[in-house]
Amino acid sequence: MKKWVVSALLVCLATGSLLSGLTVSPAMGATTTMKRNSQVSQPVQKPVHDMIVFNDYQVAGLTSGGWNWVKNDEFILPPDTPLDVDLTQTTYGSGTNVNRHKVLLDGVELTALQGEKQATQAALKWQVPRFSIPSSQLSAGLHTLTFVVTDAKGQNSTVHVRFQVEAQNYPYIYEGEKAVGESIPSGGTSAIFGVFGSKTFSSKVPGTWKLTNKATNTEMRSVSGTVFSSGSLKTGQYDLMFSPDDGSLSPWMVTIQVGLAEIYMGTNSTGQKLSQNQVITATKAPSTVQLYSPFPGRWWVNGTGQTLTDSQSIEVAIPEILAGMTISVTFEPDQTPDSTTAWMDTSSTIQIQVPGTPEACGPATATATMDVMMQSNEKSSMMVERRNLYSSDVTVKLYQNPIHLIWLTTAADHIEFGSEADDDEGPGVWAVDNVVVDASKLNWDHTALELSSYKPGRYKVNYYSKREPRQSWCGYVQVIEDIPPVSSSPVCDRGDVGTVPYPTPLRFVTKKGKEYRDGDRIVVDSKSDLDDLKELVLMSTHVENKGTKRIILDKTVKKNRQYVHVPDLVWEDGKTLLGSEQQYGGGTIESSNEVKISYNDEVLMTIKQKHPDEDEDFSEENGVQSLNAKQFIDFQDGKPGVYRIKVTSVMGYRTCEVLYGSRSYTKNTDMKEKQQTMTLTIEVQ
């Protein structure tokens, strides 16, 4: 039996009948034997890859029997190395033969590498020109390259080659002379903030350091060892490479960038790059402006108080009140402890122009007042030069020789006595010539501007209260480095002129906070409607006595000056006693008010200051705290009709002028008055 099987097998092998009718397909493109019959007399041949070479190392080839062999996982590509590919492939056909190839990396076709060749030959063998795959496309780890060859009939053959890209094995590099702390990754940027500076680097393993000027590509320094000092580098970019002596370690490189920190518009470095002190314009007010730096640090916005630390970006708030102004945004990058630029100004500043028109310098819109304080030298006392300056287009001239210290402040007492004294309008945003002021020119709580920090000259000053934005001040101040001029004619002294009042509207305020102004009418249907009128408080502009102040009789005298103490009177808006009078001996301003109550045009009562020669229906020596409207209506038994409360407020201020006539000067002083009236109507049904 066994002999028969062996004999039969030998016969089959000799005649070929065992393979008759079967297809023999080599692994990757070989000769295919077809079943013999009268229709097929020629063998059909598929495309084939003859050879694939990676960086001069063959990874795939063809056996003598037409089978492809592949060296998977044998080829290892060093890090940061491009992959050069040499490819030889053959296609078969008659007439015009086509040899076409394409390449896929990890299943994704690299369309830039596809190619084709045509020729009128039966076997078209093509050695494809060498092509490269850049290292940027080859991350560390396993990858598969797929090669497909196709002929004119669309037949193809495919070879897959799996290979490995070696991960970088960088040495650990540190900033400073000691190799401690956080290591610096290769390929990054190490910044030196300033116009020049130096840095030191260290490694735990020995090697060679090479410093190159990036702009000129010239080598500046080459040092062997574990520590490298750059030396003094000026503004620019430099490449530092460290090649370890240990061949198993990869070369390490970093870019040293010397200069001010970069600032971009937006939230990343794709925005517009801004230069030092560049002016950009906000879209509108209010709005925000986004700024970004590649380095973390401290941001602050001059004047507004907006700050941000340890941040790469800031959203600058643009307030509406700063329309027409320029805001400065400063960025100070974080410095490394061993930085040699710590003593230099390494900050970058951007100017933001706020669209719009600045507020006009008029007391109608800018209602705050300012004081001026001066100190002649370090040993002299701080003196009040001016009080209650209202907003005006008129230039205030300030003389000092030499210029030592001049403050423009919301409250002189606050500068002199500190937080114990009222700061009036309080901390604010200050601007000089429409540019928001740096905090270095303000006092500790931003209630005063140091005018002496500017050169002598004329400046426009704006102030906006942070406590109450509607409280603002605008005016022109001229600082003159000289003594005040001495006039040969009579002059108006400080005691001859009072501050002009700019009053707010008269109004009554109820206990619940409701306000009634001139022309308001109250309709009363029942007695319960009168309950809210039991305590009407008068609010008006009036004189307040802050005590006494010392003034110099003659400022042109430097020695043996003579002083006089006068009442320290100011205009204030707030609660005012009804029927009160504010007059003080030697004062330059005064105020008073009187109240008349009538029923159907018949005067029922007058409230005014009591004088010895007058006998009024109702007089008070110091004034009345509040008015009980319900009470005087009740006195009329609540009769229907029209009751009127008329308030007349008088504000006086001393004026002085020097007139020339008949070849001589005459000094005239006078007390001028401003008057306000208010009528509140109560109609009882």
Number of C-alpha atoms within 10 A of each C-alpha: 5 7 8 9 10 11 10 12 13 12 13 14 11 10 10 10 11 12 13 13 12 11 11 12 14 14 13 19 24 23 17 15 17 16 14 12 8 6 7 10 10 9 11 13 16 22 29 29 27 20 19 21 16 19 16 11 12 16 20 20 20 18 11 7 9 19 18 21 15 17 14 14 14 12 17 14 20 16 16 18 15 16 18 15 18 18 20 17 22 22 27 23 21 12 10 13 20 25 25 23 20 18 21 17 17 13 11 10 15 12 10 9 13 14 14 14 14 14 15 12 15 14 17 21 19 18 13 17 10 13 13 13 15 12 16 9 11 20 14 16 12 14 17 16 16 18 20 19 26 23 24 18 11 11 13 19 20 19 21 17 19 18 20 19 20 17 14 16 12 17 24 17 25 20 24 20 16 15 18 14 10 10 14 18 16 19 13 11 16 19 22 27 29 22 16 18 21 19 22 17 19 22 23 16 16 17 18 17 24 18 24 19 18 16 10 8 11 11 14 13 15 14 14 15 16 20 23 24 17 18 11 10 19 15 15 15 19 25 21 25 19 28 19 23 15 12 8 11 14 20 20 21 22 18 20 24 22 21 19 23 25 18 25 19 18 18 16 16 15 10 14 12 14 17 15 15 14 12 16 16 13 17 13 16 17 15 14 15 17 15 25 23 22 16 18 18 19 19 25 19 23 22 22 23 12 14 15 15 16 13 17 20 25 24 15 21 15 22 14 15 19 28 19 17 21 24 27 21 22 19 30 21 26 17 17 15 9 13 17 18 18 14 8 12 12 19 18 22 22 20 19 21 22 25 19 14 11 15 17 16 22 16 21 13 15 22 18 21 23 23 20 22 22 23 18 16 13 9 7 9 11 18 18 19 19 16 20 22 20 23 25 17 15 11 13 15 13 21 19 19 12 12 21 15 17 26 25 25 29 30 23 28 18 18 23 15 10 13 11 10 13 15 19 17 22 20 22 26 26 29 24 20 14 19 22 23 22 18 18 13 16 23 15 12 13 21 26 30 26 16 25 17 15 14 12 17 11 17 20 17 23 28 29 25 21 18 11 12 14 14 18 25 27 30 23 19 19 16 20 18 16 13 15 15 9 10 7 7 13 14 16 15 11 15 16 19 19 21 18 20 21 17 20 15 14 21 23 23 18 17 12 8 10 11 15 20 14 17 9 13 16 15 13 14 12 11 12 10 13 20 13 15 19 16 19 22 24 22 19 21 23 27 23 18 15 10 10 12 14 14 17 16 14 14 16 12 11 8 7 6 11 12 13 11 12 17 17 16 24 18 21 19 16 15 17 22 23 26 26 25 23 19 17 15 8 11 19 24 27 24 21 24 25 21 20 17 20 17 21 12 10 10 13 15 17 19 22 25 22 18 11 5 6 9 9 14 10 12 20 16 12 15 20 18 15 18 21 15 20 18 16 18 19 12 9 11 9 15 13 15 13 17 25 22 20 17 24 16 23 17 24 24 20 19 19 18 15 14 12 11 8 6 6 9 14 15 13 14 14 13 16 13 15 14 13 16 16 19 21 20 19 21 17 19 12
